[in-house]
Amino acid sequence: MGAAVLATGFLGGSTGAEFLELLDHEKILHHFIEIRGKTRTNVTISLEASHEQTRLSFPGPKIQKKESSALLELLQLDLPSLIVIGGSLPDGISPAFIKNIVTEFNKKDIPTFVDVPRKILKQTLAAKPFFIKPNLTEFQEMTGKKIVKINDVLK
């Protein structure tokens, strides 16, 4: 899309190394915090005929306080024009971590785009992210409306 992108977060072990290779292959700039644990793996099995999916999510490592502090410091070094926060939280990181990032970037007038699971999203909303991407269930819970058709979203 023509915009400069910096991928960041936590990576560790052989899985983290493979992820870095993929980013390098795609020529995506990155600066990750190296962690002691191994980056977790998720597997999605898709059946083409029935369009069914099975997702296998494996536990990841616990993020140490010094690792989470290092990420916060990294985010302050070269302020982006916007920030996208997505995914679940690793063990050792509380939902308040995301809320605090959104709050800090709001103070600097830097928009935050948030795509996180329901529990994290609920806490993050208080910080007023610029944009959220709830899934259907989260959207229905937030609005109190049952969504059957696309037009129901517009109402």
C-alpha positions as CSV (number, residue, x, y, z in Angstrom):
1,M,0.0,0.0,0.0
2,G,3.0,2.2,-0.2
3,A,3.3,3.0,3.5
4,A,6.4,2.4,5.6
5,V,5.7,-0.4,8.2
6,L,7.6,-1.5,11.3
7,A,6.6,-4.9,12.8
8,T,7.3,-5.2,16.5
9,G,6.4,-7.2,19.5
10,F,8.0,-10.2,21.3
11,L,9.8,-13.1,19.5
12,G,11.9,-15.9,20.8
13,G,13.3,-19.3,20.0
14,S,13.3,-21.2,16.6
15,T,9.7,-20.1,15.9
16,G,10.7,-16.4,16.3
17,A,13.7,-16.9,14.1
18,E,11.5,-18.4,11.3
19,F,9.1,-15.5,11.7
20,L,12.0,-13.0,11.2
21,E,13.1,-14.9,8.1
22,L,9.6,-14.5,6.6
23,L,9.6,-10.8,7.4
24,D,13.0,-10.4,5.8
25,H,11.9,-12.4,2.7
26,E,8.9,-10.0,2.4
27,K,11.2,-7.0,3.0
28,I,9.2,-5.9,6.0
29,L,11.2,-3.7,8.5
30,H,11.1,-5.1,12.0
31,H,12.4,-4.5,15.5
32,F,11.3,-7.1,18.0
33,I,12.1,-7.7,21.6
34,E,13.9,-11.0,22.0
35,I,12.4,-13.1,24.7
36,R,13.8,-16.1,26.6
37,G,10.8,-18.3,25.7
38,K,9.8,-19.7,22.3
39,T,7.2,-17.8,20.3
40,R,4.0,-19.7,20.3
41,T,2.5,-21.5,17.3
42,N,-1.1,-21.7,16.2
43,V,-2.3,-24.0,13.5
44,T,-5.5,-23.7,11.4
45,I,-6.8,-26.7,9.5
46,S,-9.2,-25.8,6.7
47,L,-11.5,-28.2,4.9
48,E,-12.1,-26.8,1.5
49,A,-15.3,-28.8,0.8
50,S,-17.2,-27.8,3.9
51,H,-15.4,-24.5,4.6
52,E,-14.9,-25.7,8.2
53,Q,-11.9,-24.7,10.2
54,T,-10.3,-26.1,13.3
55,R,-7.9,-23.9,15.2
56,L,-5.2,-25.3,17.4
57,S,-3.7,-22.7,19.8
58,F,-0.7,-23.6,21.9
59,P,0.4,-21.8,25.0
60,G,3.2,-19.3,24.6
61,P,6.0,-18.2,26.9
62,K,5.6,-15.9,29.9
63,I,6.8,-12.4,29.1
64,Q,9.2,-11.0,31.8
65,K,8.8,-7.5,33.2
66,K,12.1,-6.4,31.6
67,E,10.9,-7.6,28.2
68,S,7.6,-5.7,28.4
69,S,9.4,-2.6,29.6
70,A,11.8,-2.9,26.6
71,L,8.8,-3.0,24.2
72,L,7.3,0.2,25.8
73,E,10.7,1.9,25.5
74,L,11.0,0.8,21.8
75,L,7.6,2.3,21.0
76,Q,8.7,5.7,22.3
77,L,12.0,5.8,20.3
78,D,10.7,6.6,16.9
79,L,7.0,7.6,17.1
80,P,4.9,6.2,14.3
81,S,2.1,8.0,12.5
82,L,-0.3,5.3,13.7
83,I,-0.1,2.1,15.7
84,V,-1.9,-1.2,15.2
85,I,-2.3,-3.6,18.1
86,G,-3.6,-7.0,17.4
87,G,-3.9,-10.5,18.8
88,S,-4.0,-12.1,22.2
89,L,-1.8,-11.3,25.1
90,P,1.1,-13.5,26.1
91,D,1.3,-14.8,29.7
92,G,2.8,-12.0,31.9
93,I,1.1,-9.2,30.0
94,S,-2.2,-7.8,31.5
95,P,-5.0,-6.1,29.5
96,A,-3.9,-2.9,31.2
97,F,-0.7,-3.0,29.1
98,I,-2.7,-2.4,25.9
99,K,-4.9,0.2,27.6
100,N,-1.8,2.1,28.7
101,I,-0.3,2.0,25.2
102,V,-3.5,3.4,23.7
103,T,-3.6,6.1,26.4
104,E,0.0,7.1,25.8
105,F,-0.4,7.4,22.1
106,N,-3.6,9.3,22.4
107,K,-1.7,11.9,24.4
108,K,0.6,12.3,21.4
109,D,-2.3,12.5,19.0
110,I,-1.2,9.2,17.3
111,P,-4.2,7.0,16.3
112,T,-4.4,3.5,17.6
113,F,-6.1,0.7,15.8
114,V,-7.0,-2.2,18.1
115,D,-8.0,-5.8,17.1
116,V,-7.8,-7.9,20.3
117,P,-10.0,-10.5,22.0
118,R,-13.1,-9.5,23.9
119,K,-11.6,-9.4,27.5
120,I,-8.8,-7.1,26.4
121,L,-11.1,-5.0,24.2
122,K,-13.5,-4.3,27.0
123,Q,-10.7,-2.8,29.2
124,T,-9.1,-1.0,26.2
125,L,-12.3,0.8,25.3
126,A,-11.9,3.1,28.3
127,A,-8.7,4.5,26.7
128,K,-10.7,5.4,23.5
129,P,-8.7,3.9,20.7
130,F,-9.2,5.6,17.3
131,F,-10.5,2.4,15.7
132,I,-11.6,-1.1,16.9
133,K,-12.2,-4.3,15.0
134,P,-14.5,-6.4,17.1
135,N,-15.6,-9.8,15.7
136,L,-19.4,-10.5,15.3
137,T,-19.9,-11.8,18.8
138,E,-18.0,-8.9,20.4
139,F,-19.9,-6.4,18.3
140,Q,-23.2,-7.9,19.3
141,E,-22.2,-7.7,23.0
142,M,-21.0,-4.1,22.7
143,T,-24.2,-2.9,20.9
144,G,-26.7,-5.2,22.5
145,K,-28.1,-6.0,19.0
146,K,-28.4,-9.3,17.2
147,I,-26.8,-9.1,13.8
148,V,-28.4,-11.2,11.1
149,K,-27.8,-9.2,8.0
150,I,-25.1,-6.7,7.0
151,N,-27.7,-3.9,7.1
152,D,-28.2,-4.7,10.9
153,V,-24.7,-3.3,11.5
154,L,-25.7,0.0,9.9
155,K,-28.7,0.4,12.2
